[in-house]
Amino acid sequence: MRVRHLAWSILLLAGAAGAHAQQASKETSPPATAQSDCRGTAAEIRACGEAWFKDCLKDWDSATHMSKKDYARTCKRVAENRVKALIDQVRKQEAGKQTSAGQ
């Protein structure tokens, strides 16, 4: 009886460790847009925004608290805000380079 209990405990721990390792590998896998850093031109950043939007839509689940339409609207807003922030950041960096180059 003790052997069976010990065997089940070991199997349970092994299964939990395997599930944790699988989850960790999902979390550390690079996003689909990892090939480019999405900090180039405004057009490149917008292309990344489209990819982010499509990736976000794939994450919707029927068990979520949002309808698919609401979820898509939220994905679009988040992607657009991210694109806008990155474009603004690039413009500020370029303006800073021009100012320091002129001094």
Secondary structure, 3 states (H helix, E strand, C coil): CHHHHHHHHHHHHHHHHHHHHHHHHHHHCCCCCCCCCCCCCHHHHHHHHHHHHHHHHHCCCCCCCCCHHHHHHHHHHHHHHHHHHHHHHHHHHHHHHHHHHHC
